Structure formats: structure tokens, C-alpha cells
Amino acid sequence: MSKVDVIKHMLSMPILNWRMRKWILALLEFDLRYESAKAVKGQVMADFITQHHKASIDYVEPMPWTLFFDGSSCKQGGGIGIVIILPRGASFEFVFQAKSMTTNNQAKYEAILKGLQLLHEVKTKAIEIFEDSQLIINQLIGLYECKDDILKGYHDECRKLLEGFPLTSLQHILRAQNQEANWLAQNALGYRVFPEILSSETLANDWRIEIADYLKNPS
């Protein structure tokens, strides 16, 4: 291997000694091709990768965003609590008052719907969802059929959003493991008061108010 074309250089010399002329004549019998050092090096690397690559390449899955949600209803209306945890550990809490709802399940569906709308808006690729309602989780994963006419509208819209995420996981958890979202939902109804919760009364200069406004009216 050489950085210069030796044959071409030798043939361009006006005066050659006998031994060098003999070498040139001998080499002309062969089909010689000059390649630069970079080309040879690149081909060597390509050959090495081809010979040593594994038949299957491990796929690195994206880190999921985590969603906890809960909802409560009473005569005065419904309350929604949402907790979103980013892959790096930062968490955000949201509380909303909802329109009049007849059941807690309706409020819970409203909560997960708003949570999915937010996650869809930030274009995350992987999500994991936790809730203490076995009914709603099993309906969304297809184990139970959703027969209630009111809930079916929520169910279908949630399923449509879930299909937009490449990786999804829904898991039923104990109520004790979902206390934070439950407290937030009760706070929305006025049962509990927490001073540092994102709500419709967030300070005007808080960057999160835009997210809260979107979740109230995603359209």
C-alpha cells in the first residue's frame, strides 16, 4: 500500500536504470490497480463489520413517561388528578375541576383522557400508565368490554390516543400506590388543599399555565 501510484511514477521518469526497467516490464503482466490509503482503510472497516456483526442487533427502547391519574365525582361536579413523571425523574402534578359527572368512573376516564392528550402533545414515544381502577385498566387493554354508553365514548377516544404511541403499558395498582393522584382529585373538589399544585389558579407568569389551559380545552 502506498500513498502514491508507484507504477505511474516509475513510467514517468525519463531515465531508468536497467534493473528498474526490468521490474516495470515484469509488473506490466499483472492487472494492477492503484487505490488510495483512505479507500483501502474504508474497505477494511466495511469488511470487518460485515464479518463480525451479529445476526440480530439489540433494540434500545426509549425511556417511558409515567402517568398516574384519578378522578372523583360528587353532586357539585368532578375532580381530576394527574401526575406525570418524566424519564429523568421530574414530576408534574395537575388538578382540574370537570363538568358534572354521575360516577367516579366517568371522572377517572376524563382524567386519563386529559393525561393522554398531554403526552400526545409532547410527542413522547413510550408511556406507562398506572391506576387503581381495575375496571378501567382492563377495559382499555381489552380484557373487559365497555358496555356503558357514556363511558364507551371516553373508552374509544382513549384507545385511539393509545394507538398513537409506539410503546404503551397499562397496569392496575393498589389504591395506596395511587394516593398522590387521588389527593389531587380530591383537592379539585375542595376536600383537600395543597399550596403547590398546578391548577387553574396558577400564577400568570408560570410556564405551566399554558399546559393547564391546553388540558382544559385541547381543541
Beta strands, then each sheet from edge to edge (+ up, - down):
strand 1: 65-74
strand 2: 77-85
strand 3: 91-98
strand 4: 126-131
strand 5: 167-172
sheet 1: 3+ 2- 1+ 4+ 5+
end
